Amino acid sequence: MIYFLRGVNSYTAIKKINEFKEAFKKKNESFLIEELDGETDEISEAQFFSMLGQESLFAEKRLVIFKNIFSKNEAFAELFTKNAGTLKKSRDIFVFWENAPKNEISAVFEKYSEKVQEVGLLKFPALDKWLEKRSKEMGLGLNKDERALMIEEAGEGAEWALEGELEKLVLEKPQQGTSQDLASATARARGIFQQKNIRVLPKYPAKADAQSPFVFVEKMFGPRALLAVKELSLSGQDIQRFIYVLLWKLKQKRMYSAYFEGIKAESQMRRDPKNSEEILERFISSIKT
């Protein structure tokens, strides 16, 4: 059986994959979950082919998850196309997520998949509905204006960023007190005042793409990682704010040990803001090693 997720919305895709995992665990007493990520794992053609066809001696059924592997190696698409009919009839469940736009391999998935689901970026008002629901789940009753402001600052398709902001608001939330106390404490903690130019998230000029925290963080996972930190410093931006985006990216990539090291680095940056650049460099270097 094949399920195909297509789209750039990593938040929705990963959430859906986690739902597959939970449902699979509940329905199968003897199970095996295997997962390969084309962006973080070194995958050979032999390994990919093996995962498509192997049977487990210890589990009745497998859940096999592939994330963004076809952009890794063109041969993978050919192997999948040749075996798609067999996979469709298999007792195992194969979940593929590709963040690339519709292409030739999409036609194969549409022919053989049990279900094809688009996971595109959420736009307003869908993003507003998501933020309203998620904030309530986290115990934060954000009103319409507050949600609109957060979305305006974060941009479309920014569930990771918005959830990170909600997490910080939860941490700032008093253990006891009225909603008015919460609003007051949150305003003081985040420097939000009653004025037109309120900012919930750092905002950068639309034309200055190089100053976007997301652009810098992508560089931090590449060979230009430390150079990106220098560019960030020279751009005059607040380095401490950028580490939050880096932490969201680490959570997205399931790099738990690095994520918790990042939490420590963020704490150090708050205590010693003058040395934020050095702290961030050490943290980036630890990820690369």
Backbone as a ProteinNet text record, in pm:
[ID]
protein_1_A
[PRIMARY]
MIYFLRGVNSYTAIKKINEFKEAFKKKNESFLIEELDGETDEISEAQFFSMLGQESLFAEKRLVIFKNIFSKNEAFAELFTKNAGTLKKSRDIFVFWENAPKNEISAVFEKYSEKVQEVGLLKFPALDKWLEKRSKEMGLGLNKDERALMIEEAGEGAEWALEGELEKLVLEKPQQGTSQDLASATARARGIFQQKNIRVLPKYPAKADAQSPFVFVEKMFGPRALLAVKELSLSGQDIQRFIYVLLWKLKQKRMYSAYFEGIKAESQMRRDPKNSEEILERFISSIKT
[TERTIARY]
84.4	0	88	51.5	132.8	50.6	109.9	53.2	156.3	107.4	198.3	159.7	254.5	237.8	324	262	335.6	315.4	427	416.9	527.6	541.6	653.5	622.8	499.4	463.2	515.1	636	698.5	623.4	562	488.4	373.4	292	178	224.2	328.4	377.2	428.3	508.7	564.7	455.3	358.5	246.1	169.1	146.1	74.1	153.6	283.5	368.4	363.2	364.6	354	219.1	113.6	-18.4	-17.1	49.8	65.1	133	238.6	313.9	227.5	155.3	73	-37.6	-103.5	-210.5	-155.1	-39.2	23.2	58.6	110.6	146.9	23.9	-87.1	-208.5	-272.2	-263	-332	-249.6	-120	-33.2	48.9	23.7	98.9	244.7	264.9	399.8	427.1	509.5	530.5	676.9	710.9	844.6	829.5	888	884.4	1025.3	1039.3	1168	1152.6	1257.6	1246.9	1379.9	1371.4	1489.1	1458.9	1551.2	1535.7	1645.7	1605.3	1702	1786.1	1739.5	1813.3	1918.9	1903.5	1996.9	2067.3	2012.5	2070.6	2145.9	2253.6	2325.3	2257.9	2196.8	2117.2	2176	2205.9	2254.9	2137.6	2159	2054.7	2021.1	2123.2	2101.1	2016.7	2043.8	1967.4	1822.4	1801.7	1665.6	1589.5	1652.2	1587.4	1557	1649.4	1629.9	1508.5	1493.4	1380.9	1248.4	1251.3	1128.2	1083.2	1179.6	1142.2	1159.7	1232.7	1262.8	1140.2	1141	1036.4	1101.2	1034.5	1089.9	1059	1158.8	1139.1	1071.9	1069.7	1021.9	893.6	848.6	728.2	633.5	504.3	404.7	390	409.3	388.7	488.6	531.2	623.9	555.1	596.2	563.6	695.5	707.3	832.6	809.8	888.8	870.1	992.6	967.2	1073.4	1044.5	1141.8	1125.2	1223.1	1168.2	1248.5	1370.3	1344.6	1456.7	1478.2	1374.7	1388.2	1476.6	1486.6	1578	1722.7	1738.9	1872.4	1942.8	1866.8	1925.4	1817.6	1842.4	1743.6	1714.6	1810	1790.4	1680.7	1657.5	1552.8	1415.6	1392.3	1264	1242.3	1348.6	1338.6	1310.2	1378.8	1355.1	1212.6	1164.6	1028.4	927.1	946.3	853	842.2	954.9	954.8	884.4	884.7	830.7	699	644.9	524.5	406.5	389.2	277.3	285.8	406.8	427.5	403.7	451.1	433.3	286	209.4	66.1	-4.8	41.1	-21.6	41.5	147.3	220.7	138.9	164.4	101.2	163.6	285.3	352.2	294	315.3	266.4	386.5	383.4	492.1	439.7	503.5	465.6	580.8	550.1	649.7	608.1	704.6	680.7	785.9	740.2	829.6	789.6	885.7	854.2	875.5	905.6	922.5	785.5	775.1	648.1	611.7	493.4	446	541.4	582.3	676.8	642	735.6	707.1	675.7	748.3	724.6	586.7	530.7	397.8	292.4	307.2	210.4	210.1	327.5	337.2	266.7	287.9	221.3	69.9	23.6	-120.2	-184.9	-107.7	-159.7	-164.7	-63.7	-51.4	-82.5	-92.1	-109.9	-253.3	-265.2	-395.7	-453.9	-366.5	-410.4	-294.7	-325.8	-229.8	-281.5	-200.9	-243.3	-147.2	-204	-124	-100.2	22.5	56.7	122.6	41.4	91.3	93.2	151.7	159.8	21.2	-4.5	-131.6	-131.2	-241.7	-258	-373.2	-376	-485.4	-614.6	-729.2	-756.7	-729.8	-685.3	-660	-553.7	-452.4	-346.5	-399.8	-493.9	-555.3	-634.2	-707.4	-783.2	-688.5	-576.5	-478.6	-421.6	-385.9	-325.9	-424.6	-550.8	-653	-666.5	-673.2	-687.1	-563.4	-444.7	-320.6	-298.3	-331.2	-312.2	-404.8	-526.9	-619.4	-568.3	-513.1	-457.7	-343	-272.9	-158.6	-196.7	-328.2	-375.3	-360.3	-352.3	-338.9	-459	-541.3	-658.5	-627.3	-559	-524.6	-647.9	-666	-780.2	-746	-844.6	-829.8	-717.3	-709.2	-606.3	-466.6	-452.6	-322.4	-276.4	-371.3	-336.4	-296.9	-373.1	-343.7	-205.3	-169.5	-38.6	73.7	56.4	158.3	175.8	63.8	70.6	135.9	102.9	163	314.6	361.8	505.2	573.3	506	568.7	561.9	453.9	436.6	356.2	320.9	241	323.7	255.7	323.4	425.5	401.9	503.5	461.1	404.2	357.2	469.8	589.7	701.8	734.4	741.9	774.8	665.9	541	430	423	445	442.3	556.5	670.7	780.6	744.9	673.9	629.3	529.9	439.6	342.4	413.6	515.5	590.9	655.9	710.1	772.6	668.5	550	444.1	397.7	393.6	356.1	458.9	586.9	691.8	682.7	635.8	624.2	493.9	403	271.2	281.7	222.5	222.7	146	190.4	122.1	-17.4	-36.8	-167.9	-193.3	-320.1	-353.1	-461.3	-516	-623.1	-565.9	-655.6	-611.5	-549.4	-597.1	-540.2	-395.8	-371.5	-235.4	-144.7	-199.2	-122.4	-86.2	-184.2	-159.1	-54.7	-65.1	28.8	169.7	179.9	311	374	290.2	340.8	389.7	313.4	351.5	484.5	501.7	628	743.7	717.4	824.9	870.3	779	812.2	822.8	805.4	818.7	706.5	585.8	471.7	392.4	375.9	305.4	191	106	-9.9	31.8	79.9	116.9	103.7	99.9	72.1	184.1	306.4	418.3	460.3	361	388.2	459.2	550.9	620.4	618.7	569.9	571	690.5	720.7	837.7	927.2	1057.4	1144.5	1106.4	1097.9	1058.5	1174.2	1192.8	1301.9	1248.5	1321.8	1276.3	1248.8	1136.6	1096.7	1202.5	1272.2	1370.6	1502.3	1524.6	1653.2	1643.1	1631.3	1614.7	1730.4	1848.7	1966.1	1953.3	1860	1844.4	1736.5	1670.5	1567.9	1631.8	1577.8	1636	1631.7	1529.3	1517.1	1625.9	1659.9	1767.2	1900.5	1927.9	2053.2	2060.8	1951.3	1952.9	1978.2	1921.9	1950.4	2100.3	2164.5	2309	2385.1	2331.5	2400.6	2408.3	2327.5	2334.4	2422.5	2486	2571.1	2716.9	2800.2	2944.5	2979	2885.3	2911.6	2856.6	2846.2	2779.3	2840.4	2969.3	3032.5	3038.1	3050.6	3047.5	2910.3	2805.2	2669.9	2656.9	2722.6	2718.9	2786.2	2897.5	2966.6	2878.5	2811	2721.2	2609.5	2561.2	2455	2502.2	2622.9	2678.1	2696.3	2747.4	2772	2642.7	2534.1	2406.8	2343.8	2396	2344.8	2221.5	2183.5	2065.2	2097.8	1993.2	2008.1	2033	2155.1	2192.3	2109	2076	2004.9	1870.6	1803.6	1672.2	1681.9	1795.1	1807.1	1816.8	1860	1877.6	1743.3	1633.7	1502.5	1465.4	1492	1463.2	1549.2	1674.1	1762.6	1709.3	1657	1600.5	1479.4	1393.1	1276.1	1321	1427.4	1478	1531.7	1599.3	1651.6	1538.2	1430.3	1314.3	1255.2	1247.5	1191.7	1272.4	1404.4	1492.7	1510.3	1442	1446.9	1588.9	1665.8	1801.8	1793.3	1745.4	1711.1	1831.4	1945	2061.5	2108.3	2109.5	2150.2	2049.5	1921.7	1817.6	1840.8	1869.5	1889.7	2020.5	2121.5	2243.7	2213.2	2120.5	2079.2	2005.9	1926.9	1858.2	1960.8	2067.7	2173.4	2241.4	2266.3	2331.2	2243.6	2113.5	2020.7	2021.4	2027.1	2032.1	2160.4	2271.5	2399.4	2396.2	2331.2	2323.3	2241.3	2138.4	2057.3	2136.1	2218.1	2296.4	2418.8	2468	2590.5	2572.7	2484.4	2452.2	2571.4	2670.3	2785.9	2865.3	2857.9	2932.6	2841.1	2724.6	2627.9	2687.4	2765.7	2824.3	2916.7	3001.2	3094	3018.3	2914.1	2834.4	2767.3	2710.7	2644.1	2743.8	2863.3	2966.8	3003.6	3019.5	3053.5	2942.1	2818.4	2705	2697.6	2713.2	2710.9	2822.4	2940.1	3053.4	3023	2952.1	2918.6	2820.7	2733.8	2639.9	2714.2	2814.1	2885.4	2978.6	3017.4	3114.7	3044.8
-119	0	124.2	222.4	342.5	466.4	556.1	688.9	792.6	896.5	998	1136.2	1202.4	1341.1	1429	1531.7	1618.5	1764.1	1836.1	1978	2024.8	2156.4	2216.4	2241.4	2214.8	2242.8	2130.9	2148.3	2044.5	2023.5	2128.7	2116.2	2017	2036.5	1948	1807.9	1798.2	1667.7	1585.5	1645.7	1573.2	1536.9	1626.4	1595.1	1474.9	1471.1	1359.3	1230.1	1237.4	1118.9	1066.5	1155.8	1114.1	1049.3	1098.3	1036.3	894.3	875	740.8	649.4	697.6	617.3	576	672.2	643.2	544.3	564.7	473.7	334.4	327.4	199.5	121.8	191.3	126.3	69	142.7	99.5	-22	-30	-135.6	-262.7	-254.4	-369	-402	-520.9	-563.7	-591.9	-650.3	-678.4	-585.6	-485.2	-385.9	-343.9	-288.3	-233.1	-103	3.6	132.7	167.4	191.1	229.5	365.7	445.2	582.2	627.2	688.7	743.9	885.7	975.8	1115.9	1151.6	1186.9	1218.9	1340.4	1426.4	1548.2	1527	1421.9	1401.7	1266.1	1167.4	1033.4	1007.5	931	884.8	756	759.5	646.6	594.8	466.3	404.1	342.6	313.8	249.5	111.9	40.2	-93	-84.7	15.2	32.2	66.3	155.9	193.7	73.5	-1.8	-118.5	-222.7	-239.1	-335.8	-299.8	-171.1	-128.9	-142.8	-137.3	-157.2	-302.3	-395.8	-534.5	-628.7	-589.2	-683.3	-712	-828.6	-865.9	-888.6	-842.8	-856.6	-994.7	-1054.4	-1184	-1168.6	-1046.5	-1025.1	-942.5	-891.5	-808.3	-853.9	-852.4	-892.4	-788.5	-663.7	-556.5	-444.3	-380.3	-267.6	-137.9	-29.7	105.1	166.5	193.1	243.4	386.3	478.4	621.1	674.4	738.2	800.7	949.9	1032.7	1178	1235	1294.3	1369.2	1291.1	1171.2	1088.4	1094.6	1129.4	1124.8	1236.9	1345.8	1452.5	1416.1	1313.5	1268.1	1192.5	1110.3	1024.1	990.3	1021.7	996.6	847.8	763.9	619.5	569.7	640.7	600.1	603.7	705.3	717.8	599.9	558	444.2	315.7	296.1	177.1	174.1	290.3	295.7	266.4	325.3	305.9	158.5	87.9	-53.9	-139.3	-95.1	-176.7	-124.5	-17.2	45.6	-50.2	-130.9	-225.1	-326.5	-374.3	-470.5	-405.9	-283	-212.4	-187.2	-159.6	-133.5	-255	-375.1	-498.4	-550.2	-487	-534.8	-518.4	-605.2	-591.4	-476.7	-438.3	-325.9	-193.7	-89.5	44.1	132.9	196.1	283.7	426.8	515.8	657.4	737.6	811.9	896.9	1042.9	1125.6	1270.8	1336.5	1414.6	1489.5	1636	1723.5	1866.2	1936.5	1858	1914.6	1935.5	2025	2044.2	1920.7	1922.2	1808.5	1781.7	1654.2	1617.8	1480	1418.1	1289.9	1180.4	1178	1073.5	1087.6	1208.5	1230.9	1148.6	1134.3	1057.3	910.9	858.1	719.3	704.3	800	795.3	804.9	892.3	909.3	782.6	702.3	577.7	465.9	458.4	343.2	371.4	495.3	527	506.6	462.5	454.5	594.2	689.6	828.3	922.1	1030.4	1138.3	1262.4	1318.5	1436	1551.5	1666.3	1787.4	1851.3	1893.4	1962.3	2095.8	2184.2	2314.7	2412.1	2528.5	2631	2684.1	2702.3	2759.7	2910	2959.4	3103	3151.5	3280.3	3338.9	3320.7	3275.7	3262.1	3122.8	3026.3	2891.6	2894.1	2978.3	2988.6	3048.5	3141	3200.8	3095.4	3010.3	2903.7	2807.1	2775.5	2686.2	2749.8	2878.5	2947.1	2957.3	2983.4	2991.4	2857.5	2748.9	2616	2577.5	2602.3	2562.4	2642.8	2771.2	2854.2	2809.1	2767.6	2717.4	2586.7	2500.2	2373.5	2395.6	2506.9	2537.8	2629.6	2654.6	2734.7	2883.7	2929	3071.9	3117.5	3202	3250.9	3376.7	3363.6	3480.7	3533	3664.7	3721.3	3739.5	3784.4	3795.5	3890.4	4004.9	4103.9	4051.6	3981.7	3926.7	3821.5	3738.2	3635.3	3698.3	3799.5	3866.2	3929.5	3985.7	4049.4	3946.9	3834.7	3729.8	3675.2	3655.6	3602.4	3703	3830.4	3934.7	3935	3917.4	3919.2	3791.6	3677.5	3549.2	3518.2	3560.9	3530.6	3403.4	3376.2	3258.2	3130.9	3023.4	2895.4	2889.9	2964.4	2976.5	2906.9	2786.7	2719	2691.2	2655.6	2630.1	2754.6	2868.4	2993.5	3031.7	3018.1	3055.2	2963.8	2834.9	2743.4	2774.6	2813.3	2854.3	2975.9	3072.1	3189.5	3150.3	3056.9	3011.1	2942.8	2862.8	2795.7	2897.2	3004.5	3107.1	3179.9	3203.6	3269	3181.1	3049.6	2956.9	2962.3	2968	2976.3	3105.8	3212.1	3341.3	3354.5	3259.3	3267.7	3248.2	3338.2	3320.6	3194.4	3128.3	3006.8	3036.6	3153.7	3192.9	3336.6	3370.6	3507.8	3512	3629.5	3646.4	3657.8	3654.1	3670.8	3808	3907.7	4041.5	4041.4	3963.8	3950.4	3886.3	3784.1	3716.1	3813	3890.1	3985	4087.9	4134.1	4234.7	4177.7	4055.4	3992.9	3963.5	3915	3884.4	4010.3	4119.4	4246	4295.4	4285.6	4330.7	4243.2	4110.9	4018.5	4034.4	4066.4	4072.7	4215.4	4313.9	4452.1	4496.5	4440.8	4475.9	4586	4698.1	4810.8	4854.6	4939.6	4986	5093.4	5049	5141.2	5069.1	5143	5085.5	4996.4	5025.6	4948.3	4835.8	4769.1	4654.5	4546	4474	4364	4242	4129.9	4004.9	3919.7	3921.4	3852.4	3955.1	3931.3	4026.5	4039.8	4162.4	4186.2	4247.3	4200.3	4247.7	4299.1	4387.4	4440.7	4329	4341.4	4235.5	4209.6	4314.7	4298.1	4241.3	4248	4202.7	4057.5	3968.5	3826.9	3772.2	3829	3779.1	3798.8	3886.7	3912.7	3825.7	3743.1	3655.2	3550.3	3527.3	3423.9	3286.5	3259	3127.7	3105.7	3212.8	3202.6	3174.8	3246.2	3226.1	3086.2	3039	2907.7	2797.9	2811.1	2712.7	2709.4	2825.8	2831	2762.4	2770	2714	2562	2498.2	2353.5	2313.5	2410.5	2383.4	2412.9	2404.2	2426.9	2570.6	2664.9	2805.2	2844.5	2748.3	2772.3	2888	2880.4	2984.1	3117.3	3112.6	3235.9	3301.7	3218.9	3272.9	3349.4	3300.1	3370.4	3506.6	3510.3	3637.7	3734.4	3682.8	3766.5	3821.8	3735.6	3776.2	3889	3875.7	3977.4	4109.8	4103.9	4225	4292.5	4214	4271.9	4360.1	4351.9	4435.7	4380.7	4255.4	4196.6	4142	4120.7	4066.1	3916.1	3874.1	3733.8	3642	3686.8	3600.6	3555.4	3641	3605.2	3491.1	3482.1	3384	3241.7	3226.3	3090.6	3020.5	3096.5	3033.4	2961.8	3025.9	2962.4	2837.8	2845.4	2729.7	2615.2	2646.3	2543.1	2477.6	2557.5	2499.5	2404.5	2442.4	2357.6	2226.4	2232.6	2110.8	2018.7	2075.9	1994.8	1928.6	2005.2	1953.6	1835.2	1842.5	1736.8	1624.5	1633.1	1530.2	1513.9	1622.7	1619.6	1657.3	1562.1	1593.2	1637.8	1567.8	1604.3	1744.3	1776.5	1910.6	2014.7	1976.7	2070.4	2111.8	2015.7	2048.7	2124.5	2096.6	2177.1	2320.3	2333.7	2466.8	2542.6	2471.3	2534.4	2592.5	2515.6	2564.1	2687.8	2683.6	2797.3	2921.4	2902.8	3016.7	3077.1	2990.9	3038.6	3117.3	3067.2	3137.4	3273.8	3279.6	3405.5	3509.4	3463.2	3557	3610.4	3524.2	3566.5	3649.7	3624.8	3692.7	3743.6	3841.4	3887	3943.8	3996.6	4054.7	3949.7	3825.6	3717.9	3624	3675.4	3592.1	3530.6	3609.9	3559.1	3441	3452.7	3344.1	3219.6	3239.5	3126	3055.3	3134	3075	3000.7	3054.9	2987.6	2852.2	2849.7	2722.4	2620.4	2667.7	2576.7	2522.3	2609.7	2566.3	2465.7	2492.2	2400.4	2264.2	2261	2133.2	2052.8	2121.5	2052.3	1991	2062.8	2018.6	1902.1	1882.2	1776.7	1647.5
0	0	0	-81.5	-97	-64	15.5	40.6	-4.4	-68.1	-121.9	-71.3	-6.8	37.2	-52.6	-111.3	-203.1	-164.6	-142.4	-111.7	-20.3	-11.4	62	209.2	252.1	391	480.9	531.8	614.1	744.9	798.5	924.8	908.2	804.7	780.6	744.1	661.3	617.9	735.6	820.1	934.4	1034.5	1052	1139.6	1086.6	955.6	894.7	908.7	889.8	904.6	1048	1144.1	1284.7	1313.5	1248	1263	1207.2	1093.8	1037.6	1139	1200.9	1296.7	1415.4	1472.2	1589.4	1555.5	1441.8	1400.8	1373.2	1313.9	1280.7	1406.8	1507.7	1633.7	1704	1697.8	1766.7	1700	1567.5	1493.9	1479.4	1503.4	1479.2	1603.4	1658.9	1776.7	1740.1	1624	1575.9	1458.2	1481.3	1375.7	1368.8	1254.9	1232.8	1154.6	1205.9	1137.5	1091.6	962.5	904.6	838.3	844.2	793.4	733.2	615.5	549.4	502.4	527.9	489.6	390.3	268.9	165.4	195.1	286.1	317.8	426.2	504.6	616.4	614.1	544.1	542.7	412.2	422.7	303.9	257.2	140.4	92.2	-38.7	-42	-164.9	-240.4	-368.3	-448.3	-390.9	-346.6	-289.5	-162.7	-79.6	44	13.2	-82.2	-120.3	-174.9	-264.3	-323.2	-216.6	-121.9	-14	71.2	101.7	185	112.3	-19.6	-95.8	-93.3	-95.3	-115.7	0.8	103.3	210.9	297.3	360.4	455.5	591.5	696.6	830.5	887.6	952.1	1017.1	1152.7	1205.8	1341.9	1348.5	1236.9	1236.7	1126.1	1157	1058.7	948.2	984	886.3	911.2	802.6	812.7	771	835.4	789.4	744.4	615.7	559	510.5	562.6	533.7	459.9	347.1	268.7	256.3	295	285.7	182.8	78.3	-19.5	-69.6	-117.7	-162.9	-314	-390.2	-535.8	-589.5	-516.8	-556.5	-522.8	-440.5	-398.8	-511.1	-582.7	-684.5	-787.5	-913.4	-1018.5	-1034.4	-997.9	-1010.8	-917.4	-806.6	-713.4	-781	-863.3	-932.1	-1026.3	-1093.6	-1185	-1108.4	-996	-913.9	-861.5	-816.3	-764.3	-873.9	-991.9	-1102.7	-1139.7	-1140.5	-1176.3	-1071.2	-946.5	-836.9	-780.8	-837.6	-781.8	-777.1	-881.6	-883.7	-771.3	-743.2	-634.6	-498.9	-482.1	-355.2	-326.7	-430	-413.8	-354	-389.8	-341.8	-212.5	-168	-50.7	77.3	174	305.4	383.8	345.8	411	362.1	440.9	406.4	375.8	260.2	217.2	208.6	282.9	282.5	222.7	118.4	53.1	68.8	107.3	108.1	21	-76.9	-164.3	-160.4	-129.5	-123.8	-257.5	-361.7	-495.3	-560.2	-658.5	-729.2	-810.5	-867.8	-946.4	-1062.2	-1076.6	-1181.7	-1236.2	-1309.6	-1373.5	-1272.4	-1161	-1061.5	-998.7	-1000	-943.3	-1016	-1147.2	-1225.5	-1183.4	-1150.4	-1104.2	-970.1	-880.3	-750.2	-765.6	-853.4	-872.6	-927.6	-998.7	-1055.2	-951.7	-865	-776.5	-629.4	-590	-448	-402	-276.7	-212.3	-197.7	-166.9	-152.1	-181.9	-253.7	-278	-206.7	-119.3	-42.4	-65.2	-99.8	-116.9	20	44.4	169.3	133.9	77.3	37.2	153.5	129.1	232.1	265.7	393.8	436.8	413.9	360.4	341.5	428.4	450.1	526.8	445.9	502.5	646.2	704.8	620.5	671.9	780.8	763.2	863.3	992.6	980.5	1099.3	1177.2	1106.4	1172.9	1243	1176	1238.4	1364.4	1356.9	1471.1	1586.7	1555.2	1659.9	1732.5	1656.2	1715.5	1795.5	1737.9	1804.8	1932	1929.3	2048.8	2161.3	2127.2	2228.9	2287.7	2202.4	2250.2	2348.6	2332.5	2418.8	2533.9	2549.5	2662.2	2644.4	2520.2	2491.5	2408.9	2465.3	2393.7	2315.1	2202	2121.7	2049.2	2050.2	1978.6	1830.7	1754.6	1609.6	1570.3	1637.7	1604.4	1636.2	1749.1	1786.8	1685.9	1642.6	1544.2	1410.7	1370.3	1243	1245.2	1359	1372.9	1363.4	1432.1	1428.4	1287.2	1216.8	1080.4	986.4	1005.2	921.4	935.9	1058	1082.7	1034.8	1052.5	1019.7	871.1	804.6	663.6	643.6	518.3	486.5	502.5	541	554.2	665.1	772	877.6	1006.1	994.4	1115.3	1214.1	1161.7	1252.4	1333.5	1266.1	1334.3	1433.6	1392.5	1479.8	1601.9	1581.4	1695.6	1791.5	1737.4	1823.4	1906.4	1845.4	1919.6	2028.8	1996.6	2096.3	2212.6	2181.2	2287.1	2380.1	2322.2	2405.4	2490.4	2433.1	2510.2	2625.9	2601.2	2708.4	2820.5	2785.3	2887	2966.6	2901.2	2967.9	3047	3026.1	3088.3	3239.4	3321	3466.5	3504.9	3611.2	3654.5	3705.9	3764.5	3813.2	3771.1	3757.4	3721	3615.4	3593.4	3497	3357.3	3257.7	3120.1	3099.9	3177.7	3168.3	3219.4	3327.2	3378.8	3274.2	3204.9	3101.4	2989.7	2945	2836.7	2877.9	3002.7	3051.2	3061.6	3117.2	3133.2	2997.8	2904	2771.1	2701.3	2717	2654.3	2708.7	2841.1	2900.6	2854.3	2851.5	2816.8	2672.6	2582.8	2441.7	2389.4	2478.1	2434.9	2343.8	2364.7	2281	2350.1	2287.1	2346.3	2255.7	2309	2234.6	2134.1	2020	1913.7	1780.2	1673.1	1542.5	1491.2	1530.6	1477.3	1570.9	1630.4	1717.2	1636.6	1699.4	1634	1724.8	1673.9	1749	1707.1	1578.7	1526.5	1458.7	1451.4	1383.2	1237.5	1188.2	1050.5	974.4	852.1	770.8	638.4	570.4	442.1	343.2	268.7	176.7	70.2	25.3	-81	-29.8	99.2	154.1	196	96.3	125.6	206.4	188.3	259.9	409.1	452.7	594.6	658	579.8	634.6	724.2	843.5	931	868.5	787	726	620.6	546.5	447.7	516.7	624.4	697.2	756.7	813	876.7	774.4	653.3	549.4	519.4	517.3	493.9	607	728.1	843.7	839.5	752.7	738.4	620.6	556.6	442.1	471.5	369.1	388.1	424.8	401.7	431.5	568.4	658.2	786.2	864.2	890.4	972	897.9	764.8	687.1	699	707	722.7	853.4	958.3	1086.5	1073.5	999.5	978.8	899.5	795.9	716.5	804.5	892.3	983.4	1074	1125.7	1214.1	1141.1	1018.2	940.3	895.9	886.5	842.6	949.4	1072.4	1180.2	1248.3	1217.9	1279	1418.2	1496.8	1631.6	1621	1645.9	1628.7	1716.1	1836.2	1929.9	1873.8	1796.2	1742.9	1641.4	1572.6	1466.4	1519.3	1642.3	1693.5	1710.6	1729.3	1740.8	1611.3	1498	1369.6	1351.5	1395.9	1388.6	1474.2	1590.9	1678	1613.4	1547.6	1479.9	1369.2	1299.6	1192	1247	1360.8	1422.5	1465.5	1519.8	1557.3	1434.3	1324.9	1200.9	1149.4	1163.9	1115.9	1218.1	1333.3	1437.5	1492.8	1496.5	1551.9	1699.4	1780.3	1918.8	2001.3	1990.1	2069.8	2034.3	1904.8	1862.1	1908.8	1909.8	1953.7	2098.9	2185	2326.1	2348.3	2266.6	2272.6	2230.3	2134.6	2091.3	2199.7	2278.6	2391.7	2488.9	2514.1	2603.4	2544.3	2413.1	2347.7	2354.4	2334	2341.1	2480.2	2582.8	2720.8	2746.8	2693.7	2709.9	2641.3	2524.9	2450.6	2525.6	2595.7	2674.4	2793.4	2854.6	2970.4	2930.9	2810.1	2766.6	2623.3	2601.3	2465.2	2389	2459	2390.7	2313.6	2359.1	2294.2	2215.5	2171.7	2099.6	1973.9	1900.8	1776	1802.9	1903.9	1937.5	1982.8	2063.8	2112.1	1995.4	1901.6	1785.7	1697.7	1681.2	1602	1663	1795.4	1862.5	1843.6	1853.3	1837.7	1695	1595.2	1455.9	1429.8	1484.3	1466.3	1527.1	1638.7	1702.9	1618.4	1543.5	1455.3	1337.3	1286.9	1167.5	1195	1323.7	1355	1389.8
[MASK]
+++++++++++++++++++++++++++++++++++++++++++++++++++++++++++++++++++++++++++++++++++++++++++++++++++++++++++++++++++++++++++++++++++++++++++++++++++++++++++++++++++++++++++++++++++++++++++++++++++++++++++++++++++++++++++++++++++++++++++++++++++++++++++++++++++++++++++++++++++++++++++++++++

